């Protein structure tokens, strides 16, 4: 997340904030992170499969 802020034009992040975020990142549990990502991907794929292909309604005919 911090890396996104570093690239933002008008946002500054202090060295302390960056160290804090790095410390939080270091405490992440890899397996938990993977399971969260897998759940997110499963939900995303399921939502896409349920909606199926979409079609636009036909345009009304205009008689002149």
PDBQT receptor file of N, H, CA, C and O in Angstrom, charges set to zero:
ATOM      1  N   UNK A   1       0.824  -1.190   0.000  1.00  0.00    +0.000 N 
ATOM      2  CA  UNK A   1       0.000   0.000   0.000  1.00  0.00    +0.000 C 
ATOM      3  C   UNK A   1       0.863   1.246   0.000  1.00  0.00    +0.000 C 
ATOM      4  O   UNK A   1       0.573   2.212  -0.706  1.00  0.00    +0.000 OA
ATOM      5  N   UNK A   2       1.908   1.224   0.779  1.00  0.00    +0.000 N 
ATOM      6  H   UNK A   2       2.144   0.439   1.352  1.00  0.00    +0.000 HD
ATOM      7  CA  UNK A   2       2.795   2.386   0.870  1.00  0.00    +0.000 C 
ATOM      8  C   UNK A   2       3.396   2.724  -0.484  1.00  0.00    +0.000 C 
ATOM      9  O   UNK A   2       3.603   3.896  -0.798  1.00  0.00    +0.000 OA
ATOM     10  N   UNK A   3       3.675   1.714  -1.281  1.00  0.00    +0.000 N 
ATOM     11  H   UNK A   3       3.508   0.762  -1.025  1.00  0.00    +0.000 HD
ATOM     12  CA  UNK A   3       4.267   1.967  -2.592  1.00  0.00    +0.000 C 
ATOM     13  C   UNK A   3       3.312   2.737  -3.489  1.00  0.00    +0.000 C 
ATOM     14  O   UNK A   3       3.749   3.537  -4.316  1.00  0.00    +0.000 OA
ATOM     15  N   UNK A   4       2.026   2.507  -3.337  1.00  0.00    +0.000 N 
ATOM     16  H   UNK A   4       1.671   1.857  -2.666  1.00  0.00    +0.000 HD
ATOM     17  CA  UNK A   4       1.055   3.277  -4.103  1.00  0.00    +0.000 C 
ATOM     18  C   UNK A   4       1.121   4.748  -3.732  1.00  0.00    +0.000 C 
ATOM     19  O   UNK A   4       1.053   5.618  -4.599  1.00  0.00    +0.000 OA
ATOM     20  N   UNK A   5       1.254   5.023  -2.446  1.00  0.00    +0.000 N 
ATOM     21  H   UNK A   5       1.310   4.316  -1.741  1.00  0.00    +0.000 HD
ATOM     22  CA  UNK A   5       1.340   6.405  -1.994  1.00  0.00    +0.000 C 
ATOM     23  C   UNK A   5       2.608   7.085  -2.501  1.00  0.00    +0.000 C 
ATOM     24  O   UNK A   5       2.599   8.277  -2.806  1.00  0.00    +0.000 OA
ATOM     25  N   UNK A   6       3.678   6.337  -2.588  1.00  0.00    +0.000 N 
ATOM     26  H   UNK A   6       3.684   5.368  -2.340  1.00  0.00    +0.000 HD
ATOM     27  CA  UNK A   6       4.935   6.931  -3.040  1.00  0.00    +0.000 C 
ATOM     28  C   UNK A   6       4.821   7.440  -4.471  1.00  0.00    +0.000 C 
ATOM     29  O   UNK A   6       5.494   8.401  -4.846  1.00  0.00    +0.000 OA
ATOM     30  N   UNK A   7       3.979   6.805  -5.264  1.00  0.00    +0.000 N 
ATOM     31  H   UNK A   7       3.433   6.025  -4.959  1.00  0.00    +0.000 HD
ATOM     32  CA  UNK A   7       3.810   7.223  -6.648  1.00  0.00    +0.000 C 
ATOM     33  C   UNK A   7       2.769   8.310  -6.844  1.00  0.00    +0.000 C 
ATOM     34  O   UNK A   7       2.669   8.875  -7.932  1.00  0.00    +0.000 OA
ATOM     35  N   UNK A   8       1.988   8.615  -5.808  1.00  0.00    +0.000 N 
ATOM     36  H   UNK A   8       2.069   8.155  -4.924  1.00  0.00    +0.000 HD
ATOM     37  CA  UNK A   8       0.944   9.621  -5.928  1.00  0.00    +0.000 C 
ATOM     38  C   UNK A   8       1.540  11.014  -5.987  1.00  0.00    +0.000 C 
ATOM     39  O   UNK A   8       2.476  11.332  -5.253  1.00  0.00    +0.000 OA
ATOM     40  N   UNK A   9       0.995  11.841  -6.862  1.00  0.00    +0.000 N 
ATOM     41  H   UNK A   9       0.235  11.583  -7.458  1.00  0.00    +0.000 HD
ATOM     42  CA  UNK A   9       1.555  13.163  -7.109  1.00  0.00    +0.000 C 
ATOM     43  C   UNK A   9       1.554  14.061  -5.870  1.00  0.00    +0.000 C 
ATOM     44  O   UNK A   9       2.575  14.666  -5.543  1.00  0.00    +0.000 OA
ATOM     45  N   UNK A  10       0.432  14.149  -5.192  1.00  0.00    +0.000 N 
ATOM     46  H   UNK A  10      -0.397  13.657  -5.457  1.00  0.00    +0.000 HD
ATOM     47  CA  UNK A  10       0.292  15.115  -4.097  1.00  0.00    +0.000 C 
ATOM     48  C   UNK A  10       0.301  14.484  -2.714  1.00  0.00    +0.000 C 
ATOM     49  O   UNK A  10      -0.159  15.105  -1.755  1.00  0.00    +0.000 OA
ATOM     50  N   UNK A  11       0.804  13.289  -2.591  1.00  0.00    +0.000 N 
ATOM     51  H   UNK A  11       1.178  12.785  -3.369  1.00  0.00    +0.000 HD
ATOM     52  CA  UNK A  11       0.800  12.640  -1.284  1.00  0.00    +0.000 C 
ATOM     53  C   UNK A  11       2.228  12.380  -0.832  1.00  0.00    +0.000 C 
ATOM     54  O   UNK A  11       3.054  11.867  -1.586  1.00  0.00    +0.000 OA
ATOM     55  N   UNK A  12       2.490  12.732   0.374  1.00  0.00    +0.000 N 
ATOM     56  H   UNK A  12       1.818  13.149   0.987  1.00  0.00    +0.000 HD
ATOM     57  CA  UNK A  12       3.804  12.481   0.962  1.00  0.00    +0.000 C 
ATOM     58  C   UNK A  12       3.626  11.507   2.119  1.00  0.00    +0.000 C 
ATOM     59  O   UNK A  12       2.639  11.569   2.852  1.00  0.00    +0.000 OA
ATOM     60  N   UNK A  13       4.581  10.620   2.270  1.00  0.00    +0.000 N 
ATOM     61  H   UNK A  13       5.382  10.570   1.674  1.00  0.00    +0.000 HD
ATOM     62  CA  UNK A  13       4.553   9.671   3.370  1.00  0.00    +0.000 C 
ATOM     63  C   UNK A  13       5.870   9.834   4.117  1.00  0.00    +0.000 C 
ATOM     64  O   UNK A  13       6.943   9.900   3.516  1.00  0.00    +0.000 OA
ATOM     65  N   UNK A  14       5.765   9.897   5.424  1.00  0.00    +0.000 N 
ATOM     66  H   UNK A  14       4.894   9.843   5.912  1.00  0.00    +0.000 HD
ATOM     67  CA  UNK A  14       6.982  10.089   6.221  1.00  0.00    +0.000 C 
ATOM     68  C   UNK A  14       7.768   8.789   6.312  1.00  0.00    +0.000 C 
ATOM     69  O   UNK A  14       7.231   7.703   6.093  1.00  0.00    +0.000 OA
ATOM     70  N   UNK A  15       9.031   8.919   6.636  1.00  0.00    +0.000 N 
ATOM     71  H   UNK A  15       9.467   9.801   6.814  1.00  0.00    +0.000 HD
ATOM     72  CA  UNK A  15       9.883   7.740   6.798  1.00  0.00    +0.000 C 
ATOM     73  C   UNK A  15       9.334   6.852   7.913  1.00  0.00    +0.000 C 
ATOM     74  O   UNK A  15       9.386   5.627   7.812  1.00  0.00    +0.000 OA
ATOM     75  N   UNK A  16       8.808   7.463   8.974  1.00  0.00    +0.000 N 
ATOM     76  H   UNK A  16       8.766   8.458   9.056  1.00  0.00    +0.000 HD
ATOM     77  CA  UNK A  16       8.244   6.686  10.089  1.00  0.00    +0.000 C 
ATOM     78  C   UNK A  16       7.026   5.896   9.625  1.00  0.00    +0.000 C 
ATOM     79  O   UNK A  16       6.887   4.720   9.961  1.00  0.00    +0.000 OA
ATOM     80  N   UNK A  17       6.143   6.530   8.858  1.00  0.00    +0.000 N 
ATOM     81  H   UNK A  17       6.255   7.485   8.586  1.00  0.00    +0.000 HD
ATOM     82  CA  UNK A  17       4.971   5.823   8.341  1.00  0.00    +0.000 C 
ATOM     83  C   UNK A  17       5.397   4.640   7.473  1.00  0.00    +0.000 C 
ATOM     84  O   UNK A  17       4.817   3.558   7.554  1.00  0.00    +0.000 OA
ATOM     85  N   UNK A  18       6.409   4.857   6.648  1.00  0.00    +0.000 N 
ATOM     86  H   UNK A  18       6.881   5.737   6.582  1.00  0.00    +0.000 HD
ATOM     87  CA  UNK A  18       6.894   3.787   5.786  1.00  0.00    +0.000 C 
ATOM     88  C   UNK A  18       7.469   2.635   6.613  1.00  0.00    +0.000 C 
ATOM     89  O   UNK A  18       7.232   1.470   6.296  1.00  0.00    +0.000 OA
ATOM     90  N   UNK A  19       8.215   2.948   7.659  1.00  0.00    +0.000 N 
ATOM     91  H   UNK A  19       8.408   3.895   7.916  1.00  0.00    +0.000 HD
ATOM     92  CA  UNK A  19       8.757   1.903   8.543  1.00  0.00    +0.000 C 
ATOM     93  C   UNK A  19       7.640   1.140   9.250  1.00  0.00    +0.000 C 
ATOM     94  O   UNK A  19       7.698  -0.082   9.387  1.00  0.00    +0.000 OA
ATOM     95  N   UNK A  20       6.622   1.878   9.696  1.00  0.00    +0.000 N 
ATOM     96  H   UNK A  20       6.575   2.871   9.585  1.00  0.00    +0.000 HD
ATOM     97  CA  UNK A  20       5.486   1.229  10.371  1.00  0.00    +0.000 C 
ATOM     98  C   UNK A  20       4.757   0.274   9.418  1.00  0.00    +0.000 C 
ATOM     99  O   UNK A  20       4.414  -0.847   9.790  1.00  0.00    +0.000 OA
ATOM    100  N   UNK A  21       4.530   0.734   8.192  1.00  0.00    +0.000 N 
ATOM    101  H   UNK A  21       4.809   1.645   7.890  1.00  0.00    +0.000 HD
ATOM    102  CA  UNK A  21       3.853  -0.105   7.210  1.00  0.00    +0.000 C 
ATOM    103  C   UNK A  21       4.696  -1.325   6.843  1.00  0.00    +0.000 C 
ATOM    104  O   UNK A  21       4.171  -2.422   6.655  1.00  0.00    +0.000 OA
ATOM    105  N   UNK A  22       5.994  -1.119   6.747  1.00  0.00    +0.000 N 
ATOM    106  H   UNK A  22       6.420  -0.228   6.899  1.00  0.00    +0.000 HD
ATOM    107  CA  UNK A  22       6.894  -2.229   6.459  1.00  0.00    +0.000 C 
ATOM    108  C   UNK A  22       6.859  -3.253   7.591  1.00  0.00    +0.000 C 
ATOM    109  O   UNK A  22       6.889  -4.459   7.346  1.00  0.00    +0.000 OA
ATOM    110  N   UNK A  23       6.796  -2.772   8.818  1.00  0.00    +0.000 N 
ATOM    111  H   UNK A  23       6.771  -1.792   9.017  1.00  0.00    +0.000 HD
ATOM    112  CA  UNK A  23       6.722  -3.657   9.971  1.00  0.00    +0.000 C 
ATOM    113  C   UNK A  23       5.417  -4.456   9.955  1.00  0.00    +0.000 C 
ATOM    114  O   UNK A  23       5.421  -5.656  10.228  1.00  0.00    +0.000 OA
ATOM    115  N   UNK A  24       4.306  -3.796   9.636  1.00  0.00    +0.000 N 
ATOM    116  H   UNK A  24       4.303  -2.821   9.414  1.00  0.00    +0.000 HD
ATOM    117  CA  UNK A  24       3.016  -4.484   9.534  1.00  0.00    +0.000 C 
ATOM    118  C   UNK A  24       3.075  -5.554   8.452  1.00  0.00    +0.000 C 
ATOM    119  O   UNK A  24       2.590  -6.669   8.641  1.00  0.00    +0.000 OA
ATOM    120  N   UNK A  25       3.666  -5.208   7.326  1.00  0.00    +0.000 N 
ATOM    121  H   UNK A  25       4.060  -4.302   7.172  1.00  0.00    +0.000 HD
ATOM    122  CA  UNK A  25       3.783  -6.144   6.221  1.00  0.00    +0.000 C 
ATOM    123  C   UNK A  25       4.585  -7.370   6.646  1.00  0.00    +0.000 C 
ATOM    124  O   UNK A  25       4.244  -8.497   6.290  1.00  0.00    +0.000 OA
ATOM    125  N   UNK A  26       5.647  -7.144   7.406  1.00  0.00    +0.000 N 
ATOM    126  H   UNK A  26       5.924  -6.228   7.696  1.00  0.00    +0.000 HD
ATOM    127  CA  UNK A  26       6.486  -8.241   7.865  1.00  0.00    +0.000 C 
ATOM    128  C   UNK A  26       5.776  -9.198   8.801  1.00  0.00    +0.000 C 
ATOM    129  O   UNK A  26       6.177 -10.355   8.929  1.00  0.00    +0.000 OA
ATOM    130  N   UNK A  27       4.719  -8.725   9.461  1.00  0.00    +0.000 N 
ATOM    131  H   UNK A  27       4.393  -7.785   9.357  1.00  0.00    +0.000 HD
ATOM    132  CA  UNK A  27       3.977  -9.580  10.388  1.00  0.00    +0.000 C 
ATOM    133  C   UNK A  27       2.854 -10.375   9.719  1.00  0.00    +0.000 C 
ATOM    134  O   UNK A  27       2.188 -11.179  10.372  1.00  0.00    +0.000 OA
ATOM    135  N   UNK A  28       2.644 -10.156   8.432  1.00  0.00    +0.000 N 
ATOM    136  H   UNK A  28       3.185  -9.503   7.901  1.00  0.00    +0.000 HD
ATOM    137  CA  UNK A  28       1.578 -10.877   7.742  1.00  0.00    +0.000 C 
ATOM    138  C   UNK A  28       1.869 -12.368   7.718  1.00  0.00    +0.000 C 
ATOM    139  O   UNK A  28       3.016 -12.790   7.574  1.00  0.00    +0.000 OA
ATOM    140  N   UNK A  29       0.833 -13.143   7.861  1.00  0.00    +0.000 N 
ATOM    141  H   UNK A  29      -0.099 -12.800   7.978  1.00  0.00    +0.000 HD
ATOM    142  CA  UNK A  29       0.943 -14.585   7.757  1.00  0.00    +0.000 C 
ATOM    143  C   UNK A  29       0.694 -14.948   6.290  1.00  0.00    +0.000 C 
ATOM    144  O   UNK A  29      -0.365 -14.644   5.741  1.00  0.00    +0.000 OA
ATOM    145  N   UNK A  30       1.663 -15.590   5.669  1.00  0.00    +0.000 N 
ATOM    146  H   UNK A  30       2.524 -15.838   6.115  1.00  0.00    +0.000 HD
ATOM    147  CA  UNK A  30       1.586 -15.888   4.244  1.00  0.00    +0.000 C 
ATOM    148  C   UNK A  30       0.385 -16.776   3.918  1.00  0.00    +0.000 C 
ATOM    149  O   UNK A  30      -0.338 -16.505   2.960  1.00  0.00    +0.000 OA
ATOM    150  N   UNK A  31       0.169 -17.807   4.685  1.00  0.00    +0.000 N 
ATOM    151  H   UNK A  31       0.757 -18.027   5.463  1.00  0.00    +0.000 HD
ATOM    152  CA  UNK A  31      -0.944 -18.726   4.412  1.00  0.00    +0.000 C 
ATOM    153  C   UNK A  31      -2.296 -18.021   4.551  1.00  0.00    +0.000 C 
ATOM    154  O   UNK A  31      -3.199 -18.243   3.744  1.00  0.00    +0.000 OA
ATOM    155  N   UNK A  32      -2.434 -17.183   5.559  1.00  0.00    +0.000 N 
ATOM    156  H   UNK A  32      -1.701 -17.002   6.214  1.00  0.00    +0.000 HD
ATOM    157  CA  UNK A  32      -3.682 -16.445   5.729  1.00  0.00    +0.000 C 
ATOM    158  C   UNK A  32      -3.899 -15.509   4.555  1.00  0.00    +0.000 C 
ATOM    159  O   UNK A  32      -5.011 -15.408   4.035  1.00  0.00    +0.000 OA
ATOM    160  N   UNK A  33      -2.855 -14.831   4.139  1.00  0.00    +0.000 N 
ATOM    161  H   UNK A  33      -1.952 -14.913   4.561  1.00  0.00    +0.000 HD
ATOM    162  CA  UNK A  33      -2.950 -13.914   3.001  1.00  0.00    +0.000 C 
ATOM    163  C   UNK A  33      -3.370 -14.659   1.741  1.00  0.00    +0.000 C 
ATOM    164  O   UNK A  33      -4.210 -14.182   0.977  1.00  0.00    +0.000 OA
ATOM    165  N   UNK A  34      -2.785 -15.821   1.531  1.00  0.00    +0.000 N 
ATOM    166  H   UNK A  34      -2.102 -16.209   2.151  1.00  0.00    +0.000 HD
ATOM    167  CA  UNK A  34      -3.138 -16.618   0.346  1.00  0.00    +0.000 C 
ATOM    168  C   UNK A  34      -4.584 -17.078   0.398  1.00  0.00    +0.000 C 
ATOM    169  O   UNK A  34      -5.275 -17.074  -0.621  1.00  0.00    +0.000 OA
ATOM    170  N   UNK A  35      -5.050 -17.475   1.581  1.00  0.00    +0.000 N 
ATOM    171  H   UNK A  35      -4.489 -17.478   2.409  1.00  0.00    +0.000 HD
ATOM    172  CA  UNK A  35      -6.431 -17.938   1.687  1.00  0.00    +0.000 C 
ATOM    173  C   UNK A  35      -7.416 -16.790   1.458  1.00  0.00    +0.000 C 
ATOM    174  O   UNK A  35      -8.483 -16.995   0.880  1.00  0.00    +0.000 OA
ATOM    175  N   UNK A  36      -7.067 -15.595   1.904  1.00  0.00    +0.000 N 
ATOM    176  H   UNK A  36      -6.200 -15.427   2.374  1.00  0.00    +0.000 HD
ATOM    177  CA  UNK A  36      -7.927 -14.430   1.669  1.00  0.00    +0.000 C 
ATOM    178  C   UNK A  36      -7.982 -14.124   0.183  1.00  0.00    +0.000 C 
ATOM    179  O   UNK A  36      -9.058 -13.873  -0.358  1.00  0.00    +0.000 OA
ATOM    180  N   UNK A  37      -6.833 -14.143  -0.483  1.00  0.00    +0.000 N 
ATOM    181  H   UNK A  37      -5.959 -14.347  -0.043  1.00  0.00    +0.000 HD
ATOM    182  CA  UNK A  37      -6.799 -13.892  -1.922  1.00  0.00    +0.000 C 
ATOM    183  C   UNK A  37      -7.582 -14.948  -2.693  1.00  0.00    +0.000 C 
ATOM    184  O   UNK A  37      -8.285 -14.628  -3.651  1.00  0.00    +0.000 OA
ATOM    185  N   UNK A  38      -7.462 -16.209  -2.275  1.00  0.00    +0.000 N 
ATOM    186  H   UNK A  38      -6.892 -16.469  -1.496  1.00  0.00    +0.000 HD
ATOM    187  CA  UNK A  38      -8.189 -17.282  -2.942  1.00  0.00    +0.000 C 
ATOM    188  C   UNK A  38      -9.700 -17.095  -2.780  1.00  0.00    +0.000 C 
ATOM    189  O   UNK A  38     -10.457 -17.296  -3.730  1.00  0.00    +0.000 OA
ATOM    190  N   UNK A  39     -10.130 -16.715  -1.590  1.00  0.00    +0.000 N 
ATOM    191  H   UNK A  39      -9.515 -16.552  -0.819  1.00  0.00    +0.000 HD
ATOM    192  CA  UNK A  39     -11.551 -16.460  -1.350  1.00  0.00    +0.000 C 
ATOM    193  C   UNK A  39     -12.037 -15.311  -2.233  1.00  0.00    +0.000 C 
ATOM    194  O   UNK A  39     -13.104 -15.402  -2.841  1.00  0.00    +0.000 OA
ATOM    195  N   UNK A  40     -11.261 -14.238  -2.305  1.00  0.00    +0.000 N 
ATOM    196  H   UNK A  40     -10.395 -14.164  -1.811  1.00  0.00    +0.000 HD
ATOM    197  CA  UNK A  40     -11.623 -13.089  -3.132  1.00  0.00    +0.000 C 
ATOM    198  C   UNK A  40     -11.749 -13.501  -4.597  1.00  0.00    +0.000 C 
ATOM    199  O   UNK A  40     -12.710 -13.127  -5.269  1.00  0.00    +0.000 OA
ATOM    200  N   UNK A  41     -10.779 -14.271  -5.091  1.00  0.00    +0.000 N 
ATOM    201  H   UNK A  41      -9.999 -14.575  -4.545  1.00  0.00    +0.000 HD
ATOM    202  CA  UNK A  41     -10.815 -14.702  -6.488  1.00  0.00    +0.000 C 
ATOM    203  C   UNK A  41     -11.993 -15.621  -6.754  1.00  0.00    +0.000 C 
ATOM    204  O   UNK A  41     -12.624 -15.531  -7.807  1.00  0.00    +0.000 OA
ATOM    205  N   UNK A  42     -12.300 -16.507  -5.806  1.00  0.00    +0.000 N 
ATOM    206  H   UNK A  42     -11.787 -16.580  -4.950  1.00  0.00    +0.000 HD
ATOM    207  CA  UNK A  42     -13.436 -17.408  -5.955  1.00  0.00    +0.000 C 
ATOM    208  C   UNK A  42     -14.741 -16.626  -6.040  1.00  0.00    +0.000 C 
ATOM    209  O   UNK A  42     -15.586 -16.913  -6.889  1.00  0.00    +0.000 OA
ATOM    210  N   UNK A  43     -14.904 -15.649  -5.170  1.00  0.00    +0.000 N 
ATOM    211  H   UNK A  43     -14.218 -15.417  -4.481  1.00  0.00    +0.000 HD
ATOM    212  CA  UNK A  43     -16.118 -14.819  -5.202  1.00  0.00    +0.000 C 
ATOM    213  C   UNK A  43     -16.220 -14.030  -6.494  1.00  0.00    +0.000 C 
ATOM    214  O   UNK A  43     -17.295 -13.916  -7.083  1.00  0.00    +0.000 OA
ATOM    215  N   UNK A  44     -15.096 -13.489  -6.928  1.00  0.00    +0.000 N 
ATOM    216  H   UNK A  44     -14.223 -13.582  -6.449  1.00  0.00    +0.000 HD
ATOM    217  CA  UNK A  44     -15.086 -12.700  -8.158  1.00  0.00    +0.000 C 
ATOM    218  C   UNK A  44     -15.469 -13.572  -9.348  1.00  0.00    +0.000 C 
ATOM    219  O   UNK A  44     -16.275 -13.170 -10.188  1.00  0.00    +0.000 OA
ATOM    220  N   UNK A  45     -14.888 -14.767  -9.416  1.00  0.00    +0.000 N 
ATOM    221  H   UNK A  45     -14.233 -15.094  -8.735  1.00  0.00    +0.000 HD
ATOM    222  CA  UNK A  45     -15.195 -15.680 -10.518  1.00  0.00    +0.000 C 
ATOM    223  C   UNK A  45     -16.641 -16.154 -10.460  1.00  0.00    +0.000 C 
ATOM    224  O   UNK A  45     -17.286 -16.290 -11.500  1.00  0.00    +0.000 OA
ATOM    225  N   UNK A  46     -17.154 -16.407  -9.269  1.00  0.00    +0.000 N 
ATOM    226  H   UNK A  46     -16.630 -16.297  -8.425  1.00  0.00    +0.000 HD
ATOM    227  CA  UNK A  46     -18.540 -16.851  -9.121  1.00  0.00    +0.000 C 
ATOM    228  C   UNK A  46     -19.504 -15.752  -9.547  1.00  0.00    +0.000 C 
ATOM    229  O   UNK A  46     -20.516 -16.033 -10.188  1.00  0.00    +0.000 OA
ATOM    230  N   UNK A  47     -19.208 -14.525  -9.205  1.00  0.00    +0.000 N 
ATOM    231  H   UNK A  47     -18.385 -14.297  -8.684  1.00  0.00    +0.000 HD
ATOM    232  CA  UNK A  47     -20.074 -13.405  -9.583  1.00  0.00    +0.000 C 
ATOM    233  C   UNK A  47     -20.097 -13.245 -11.098  1.00  0.00    +0.000 C 
ATOM    234  O   UNK A  47     -21.141 -12.949 -11.680  1.00  0.00    +0.000 OA
ATOM    235  N   UNK A  48     -18.960 -13.437 -11.728  1.00  0.00    +0.000 N 
ATOM    236  H   UNK A  48     -18.112 -13.677 -11.256  1.00  0.00    +0.000 HD
ATOM    237  CA  UNK A  48     -18.889 -13.329 -13.182  1.00  0.00    +0.000 C 
ATOM    238  C   UNK A  48     -19.643 -14.448 -13.875  1.00  0.00    +0.000 C 
ATOM    239  O   UNK A  48     -20.266 -14.226 -14.913  1.00  0.00    +0.000 OA
ATOM    240  N   UNK A  49     -19.594 -15.646 -13.316  1.00  0.00    +0.000 N 
ATOM    241  H   UNK A  49     -19.088 -15.827 -12.473  1.00  0.00    +0.000 HD
ATOM    242  CA  UNK A  49     -20.263 -16.801 -13.904  1.00  0.00    +0.000 C 
ATOM    243  C   UNK A  49     -21.781 -16.686 -13.763  1.00  0.00    +0.000 C 
ATOM    244  O   UNK A  49     -22.521 -17.107 -14.652  1.00  0.00    +0.000 OA
ATOM    245  N   UNK A  50     -22.244 -16.122 -12.657  1.00  0.00    +0.000 N 
ATOM    246  H   UNK A  50     -21.644 -15.779 -11.934  1.00  0.00    +0.000 HD
ATOM    247  CA  UNK A  50     -23.685 -15.996 -12.419  1.00  0.00    +0.000 C 
ATOM    248  C   UNK A  50     -24.333 -15.007 -13.364  1.00  0.00    +0.000 C 
ATOM    249  O   UNK A  50     -25.461 -15.211 -13.813  1.00  0.00    +0.000 OA
ATOM    250  N   UNK A  51     -23.615 -13.934 -13.666  1.00  0.00    +0.000 N 
ATOM    251  H   UNK A  51     -22.699 -13.769 -13.301  1.00  0.00    +0.000 HD
ATOM    252  CA  UNK A  51     -24.225 -12.903 -14.492  1.00  0.00    +0.000 C 
ATOM    253  C   UNK A  51     -24.327 -13.339 -15.946  1.00  0.00    +0.000 C 
ATOM    254  O   UNK A  51     -25.233 -12.903 -16.657  1.00  0.00    +0.000 OA
ATOM    255  N   UNK A  52     -23.414 -14.191 -16.399  1.00  0.00    +0.000 N 
ATOM    256  H   UNK A  52     -22.679 -14.545 -15.822  1.00  0.00    +0.000 HD
ATOM    257  CA  UNK A  52     -23.451 -14.678 -17.764  1.00  0.00    +0.000 C 
ATOM    258  C   UNK A  52     -23.244 -13.545 -18.754  1.00  0.00    +0.000 C 
ATOM    259  O   UNK A  52     -23.016 -12.399 -18.366  1.00  0.00    +0.000 OA
ATOM    260  N   UNK A  53     -23.325 -13.873 -20.024  1.00  0.00    +0.000 N 
ATOM    261  H   UNK A  53     -23.510 -14.804 -20.339  1.00  0.00    +0.000 HD
ATOM    262  CA  UNK A  53     -23.134 -12.824 -21.021  1.00  0.00    +0.000 C 
ATOM    263  C   UNK A  53     -24.307 -11.852 -20.998  1.00  0.00    +0.000 C 
ATOM    264  O   UNK A  53     -25.456 -12.254 -20.813  1.00  0.00    +0.000 OA
ATOM    265  N   UNK A  54     -24.018 -10.610 -21.181  1.00  0.00    +0.000 N 
ATOM    266  H   UNK A  54     -23.085 -10.283 -21.331  1.00  0.00    +0.000 HD
ATOM    267  CA  UNK A  54     -25.074  -9.603 -21.179  1.00  0.00    +0.000 C 
ATOM    268  C   UNK A  54     -25.307  -9.115 -22.605  1.00  0.00    +0.000 C 
ATOM    269  O   UNK A  54     -24.380  -9.038 -23.411  1.00  0.00    +0.000 OA
ATOM    270  N   UNK A  55     -26.560  -8.789 -22.897  1.00  0.00    +0.000 N 
ATOM    271  H   UNK A  55     -27.312  -8.852 -22.241  1.00  0.00    +0.000 HD
ATOM    272  CA  UNK A  55     -26.897  -8.277 -24.215  1.00  0.00    +0.000 C 
ATOM    273  C   UNK A  55     -27.636  -6.976 -24.039  1.00  0.00    +0.000 C 
ATOM    274  O   UNK A  55     -28.401  -6.797 -23.092  1.00  0.00    +0.000 OA
ATOM    275  N   UNK A  56     -27.402  -6.087 -24.947  1.00  0.00    +0.000 N 
ATOM    276  H   UNK A  56     -26.781  -6.232 -25.717  1.00  0.00    +0.000 HD
ATOM    277  CA  UNK A  56     -28.118  -4.818 -24.908  1.00  0.00    +0.000 C 
ATOM    278  C   UNK A  56     -29.492  -5.003 -25.531  1.00  0.00    +0.000 C 
ATOM    279  O   UNK A  56     -29.680  -5.824 -26.428  1.00  0.00    +0.000 OA
ATOM    280  N   UNK A  57     -30.442  -4.226 -25.041  1.00  0.00    +0.000 N 
ATOM    281  H   UNK A  57     -30.288  -3.559 -24.312  1.00  0.00    +0.000 HD
ATOM    282  CA  UNK A  57     -31.778  -4.263 -25.610  1.00  0.00    +0.000 C 
ATOM    283  C   UNK A  57     -31.732  -3.698 -27.029  1.00  0.00    +0.000 C 
ATOM    284  O   UNK A  57     -30.960  -2.780 -27.306  1.00  0.00    +0.000 OA
ATOM    285  N   UNK A  58     -32.545  -4.235 -27.919  1.00  0.00    +0.000 N 
ATOM    286  H   UNK A  58     -33.173  -4.980 -27.695  1.00  0.00    +0.000 HD
ATOM    287  CA  UNK A  58     -32.536  -3.706 -29.286  1.00  0.00    +0.000 C 
ATOM    288  C   UNK A  58     -33.041  -2.271 -29.313  1.00  0.00    +0.000 C 
ATOM    289  O   UNK A  58     -33.876  -1.869 -28.502  1.00  0.00    +0.000 OA
ATOM    290  N   UNK A  59     -32.521  -1.518 -30.256  1.00  0.00    +0.000 N 
ATOM    291  H   UNK A  59     -31.843  -1.844 -30.915  1.00  0.00    +0.000 HD
ATOM    292  CA  UNK A  59     -32.962  -0.129 -30.401  1.00  0.00    +0.000 C 
ATOM    293  C   UNK A  59     -34.383  -0.109 -30.953  1.00  0.00    +0.000 C 
ATOM    294  O   UNK A  59     -34.740  -0.957 -31.772  1.00  0.00    +0.000 OA
ATOM    295  N   UNK A  60     -35.201   0.853 -30.514  1.00  0.00    +0.000 N 
ATOM    296  H   UNK A  60     -34.911   1.542 -29.849  1.00  0.00    +0.000 HD
ATOM    297  CA  UNK A  60     -36.566   0.937 -31.046  1.00  0.00    +0.000 C 
ATOM    298  C   UNK A  60     -36.537   1.372 -32.503  1.00  0.00    +0.000 C 
ATOM    299  O   UNK A  60     -35.660   2.127 -32.923  1.00  0.00    +0.000 OA
ATOM    300  N   UNK A  61     -37.491   0.894 -33.253  1.00  0.00    +0.000 N 
ATOM    301  H   UNK A  61     -38.204   0.281 -32.912  1.00  0.00    +0.000 HD
ATOM    302  CA  UNK A  61     -37.587   1.269 -34.661  1.00  0.00    +0.000 C 
ATOM    303  C   UNK A  61     -38.238   2.624 -34.795  1.00  0.00    +0.000 C 
ATOM    304  O   UNK A  61     -39.263   2.901 -34.172  1.00  0.00    +0.000 OA
ATOM    305  N   UNK A  62     -37.648   3.449 -35.597  1.00  0.00    +0.000 N 
ATOM    306  H   UNK A  62     -36.815   3.224 -36.103  1.00  0.00    +0.000 HD
ATOM    307  CA  UNK A  62     -38.209   4.770 -35.849  1.00  0.00    +0.000 C 
ATOM    308  C   UNK A  62     -38.709   4.796 -37.289  1.00  0.00    +0.000 C 
ATOM    309  O   UNK A  62     -37.940   4.604 -38.232  1.00  0.00    +0.000 OA
ATOM    310  N   UNK A  63     -39.981   5.032 -37.439  1.00  0.00    +0.000 N 
ATOM    311  H   UNK A  63     -40.606   5.187 -36.673  1.00  0.00    +0.000 HD
ATOM    312  CA  UNK A  63     -40.573   5.076 -38.780  1.00  0.00    +0.000 C 
ATOM    313  C   UNK A  63     -40.702   6.514 -39.217  1.00  0.00    +0.000 C 
ATOM    314  O   UNK A  63     -41.140   7.378 -38.457  1.00  0.00    +0.000 OA
ATOM    315  N   UNK A  64     -40.316   6.755 -40.449  1.00  0.00    +0.000 N 
ATOM    316  H   UNK A  64     -39.960   6.053 -41.066  1.00  0.00    +0.000 HD
ATOM    317  CA  UNK A  64     -40.407   8.127 -40.995  1.00  0.00    +0.000 C 
ATOM    318  C   UNK A  64     -41.425   8.200 -42.061  1.00  0.00    +0.000 C 
ATOM    319  O   UNK A  64     -41.642   9.267 -42.635  1.00  0.00    +0.000 OA
TER     320      UNK A  64
